[in-house]
Amino acid sequence: MTEQQETRARAEQAVKAKRRSGWAGVAGVAVALGMTEFFAGFTVDIPSAISAIGSYVVDASPAWLKTFAISAFGTSDKAVLAISIFIVALVIGFFLGKASVKRPLPMFIGFTIAGLVGFAAQLTQPGVSGPLAFASTLVSMGIGLLTWFGIKQWTDVPSRDVTDNDVTDIARRRLVMGLAGAATVTVIAIGVGRGRIRSRAEAQRAALNLAEPVEVALEPTDAHDFGVAGVSPIVVGNATFYRIDTALVVPTIDPEDWTLRIHGMVDEEVELKYSDIAFMPLVERYATLSCVSNEVGDNLVGNALWTGVMLRDILNMAGVQSGAEQIVGRSIDGFTAGFPKEYAFDDRDAMLVIGMNREVLPANHGFPARLVVPGLYGYVSATKWLTEIEVTTWDGFDGYWIPRGWSKQGPIKTQSRIDRPRNRSKIEAGVFTLGGVAWAPTKGIDMVEVQIDGGPWQVAELTDPLSDNSWIQWKLDADMAAGEHIVSVRATDATGFTQGSVEVSPRPDGAEGWHTIRLLAE
């Protein structure tokens, strides 16, 4: 081999060594992140580093980006963010590894900075133990560095007794084995950590039972639910009820330690335990909740049976002072929402909720307690994982989403949706039952009309409402000739307002327009 060939071969081996060190860096970062999740699963005193960083990202992100994330990914937006954070960390690990092929200093500096960022983010989370979080971060970073260094050294094959091709083959096999091992450790660590977090929350819930309400809601009958296949049920189950909030990981809250503080413009500050609320006279109410980000025809809306106490009774315990104008709810994850004081005292039956569909409130939906204020979008009212209620003036506080470009007033707009058939479906020509839901909480729905191919509006059949706060189902038997069709729906509420055709985006105070689909009859 000539000197020039030897020089080229050494250069190629150096490039390959840098690449292997980069992939070893990916493995080290993955294992380190996995270990942070592992430790978070063993005690509530150590928050998830990924979730803590994600919470900071959510808070720092512009409103348009959050709106896009909800519109594009719906209830998967938090999973997408967590995966994105993980991928970005892996990419950084790759370049740090490449930069550390000869000297470990860049990797040490990178891991130190990453550890400090993760630790700082953890300190912003409620209930964190600083010493435990620091220790777990230190151990996780150390395991990650050892993973990088071990794989890097193992794949650095001496070339004294083998050819360059053999060196490459041996190093490649070892790298694949090292990456596979690191991936296995990462998956197990994350799985165990997240699994323990979920099981801890479920164990706490499972130990509780709802007391028999003093006011029991009626059971849905055939008059309330047509039972038409493809149409949303009149009461949405807990597992399928939509979830939109700012928490990347559902908070794990011990009901024995949880308290609700009522303060601000009150005669006497009140602090309630979970047991205090659970032993109050409970009532049941049906109410439809909707996210302000819900596009026309989308599914960020649902109806459920809520169990709890009237919010006005809780506020009366503290005594609301004259001049108070706003009720603010604060969540354990830092979310806040505020609405006019009168909505807590009028006949819409605003509630402090501890039960959903006759089960203890699920962790996903706000355990141990949340607010439900019928007629208002969730972003100004439906605080989950509630820890504080503050009474203040209208100008004295802006909820989480208000400085981010959303309206401070958030009444739910009258809406209707086609559930059957789905957009661009194929159906059998002839008589076909169109169906869907419509809602106007606190007002109620008087009429739903369906238009086919721009023809006259046809009045649909409606179910009986479970309450003025609950959505209804509609259906219409239509003779669909073979070919393509365009179907639109509109609703008229009890005030006489009929949905308009002009499309309005969700921001800043909710979407408007007719839900319209295309279908093919064959």
Summary of the structure (lengths in Angstrom):
residues: 522
radius of gyration: 28.2
end to end distance: 73.4
largest distance: 93.7
contacts: 1768
relative contact order: 0.11
helix: 38%
strand: 24%
